[in-house]
Amino acid sequence: MSKKLFLTLSILFAISYASIAQKFAYVDTEYILGQIPEYKSAQSELDKTSIQWQKEIEVKYAEIDKMYKAYQAEQILLTDDMKKKREADIIAKEKDAKDLQKLRFGVDGELFKKRQELVKPIQDKVFNAIKAIAEKGAYSVIFDKSSDLTMLYASSKLDKSDDVLVQLGYKGGSGTKGGTTKKQN
């Protein structure tokens, strides 16, 4: 009986020791990405494209509004066939505008694809750098401070954001998150 008790206590001790020995850290991916010039450039390009496409859609809706107001003003003078044709034209224009909006800004729209093309490779590099730091430092978990994860308190000693930047080839802000980041050659 005492052998079983000793074995059980040994296993419990080993499990509790293993859980105590886990190392944790966090990074702030928002800060990291903000320090990478390529990311800023990609975001700027996405913003310009988005604004351009939004203006294009707004022009289409302005045309529809103009058509609708003209239809309302002339409705009394139009025959039933002419009314139906104008209404069909307005509905068709509205459908085209909505389709264009969906094509540009929809879930799998062109903006999403462009973001995947421009930003995802940078995010993948950041993830791989975080993974390398986690493996090198034997961290069990690395949290992202900038995500929806609520961190009520985090010691700055656990912040590995600058280490990620260094891993990516940039000079980190030496732990202060305030330094200028430049690509190391």
N, C-alpha and C positions, 0 to 999 in steps of 0.2 A: 504494500500500500504506500509506503513512504517513497518508493522508487517512482511510482506514478505521480505523486505529489511533487517530487523534485523535478521530474521531467516537465510537468505542466508549468511549474513556476519558472523553469529555465526558458521554456518557449515564450511565456508571457514577458519575461525580462528581455529576451532577444527582440521581440516585436516592439516593445515600448522603447528600447534603446535605438532600434532602427528608425522609428518615427521621430525620435528626438534628434537624430543625427542628420535629418533632411535639411538641406539648405534652400533658402528662398531668396529671391531677388525680384526687382521690378524694373521695367523700362518705361519710358514715355515715348511711344512711337510718334505722337504728334510733334513733339520736340525734335526727335531724330529726323523725321521727314522734313521738317522745317529748316533743318541745317544742311540739307542736301540740295545743291543748286539744280541738279537735274530734275528733282521732284518739283521745285518751285517753277521751273521752266515748263514742265509738263502740265502743272496746274494752270499756269498762265495761258498756255495754248488751249487747254480745255475750256477755260473761262471765255476766251475770245470766240471760240467755235460756238459755244453755247449761246452767247449774246448774239452772234450773227444769225444763228438758226432761229432764235426767239424773235428777232426783228423780222425775219422772213415770214414767220407764222403770223405775227401781228399785222403785217401788210395784207396777208390773205384775209384775216378777220376784218380788217378795215374795208376791204373790197366787198365783203359779204354785207357788212353794215350799210355801206353805200347802196348796194343793190337793193337791200331790204327797204331802206328809206325811200328810194326812188319808186319801188313797187307800191309802197303805202301811199305815196303822193299821187300816183297814176292809177291806182286800183279802180277808182270809180269809172275811168274812161276805157278800161280794158274789157274785152269780151271774156267769156268764161274760158275759152281755149287759150287765150293770151295769158290769163291769170294762172292757169295750170302750168303753162310753159315757164313763166317767170318763177313760180313757186318751186318747180322742179329744178330750175337752174340754181336757185338759191340753196336748195337742199343739197344738190350735187356739189356746189362750191364748199358748203359747210362740211360735207363728208370728206372732200379732198383735203381741207385744212386740218380736220381731225386726224385723218390718216397720216398726213405729213408730220403732225405733232407726235403721233404715236411712233412713227418711223424714226424720228430724231431723238425723242426723249422717253420712249417707252422702256419697259423692263429690259428687253434685249435690243434696244434701239441703237442708233449709230453713236450716240454720246457714250453709252455704256461700253460699246465695243472699242471706241477710241480711248476711253479710260483704261480698259483692259490692256490695250496696246501700249499706252504711254506710261501708266502708273504701276501696273502689276509687276513688270520686271524689277522696278525699284523696290517695291514692297517685298518681293521674293528675296532680293539681295539682303534686305534688312532682316527678314525672317531667318535666312541662312546664317547671318552674322550672330543673331540672338542664339540660334541653336548651337553655333560653335562656342560661344561664350558659356552657354549652359553646360555643354559637355566638358569644356576646359576647366570650368570652375566647380564642376560636380554639383550643379544646382538641380534640385528635384523639380522646382517650379519657378518660372519667371512670369510675373504678372505684367499686364499692360496698364499703366496708370491712366492713360488717356481714353481707355474704353469705358463701357458702362459699368465696369466692375467698381464697386465702391470700396475705396481704401480710406478708412478712417484715420489711419496713421501709417506712415512709412518712413523709416529712418533713411536719411540721404546716403548712408553707408551702403544700403542695399540697392541704390539706383545704379543700374548698369548702362544707362543711355549713352553716356560718353564712351564707354567701352565698345558699344556697338558701332558708334561713329568711327572709332579708331580701327575696329575690325574691318570696316568698309573702306578704309583708306583715307579717312578725314581726320583732322586734328580735332579732338574733343574739346569741350569747354572747360577742361580740367575740373570736372565735378560741379561746376557752378551753373552750367546751362546758360551762361551768358557770353561765352567766348565766341569769337568768330571762327567759322568752320571753313577750312580750305582743304582741297584735295591734296594729299601727300603724293609726291612723285617717287 
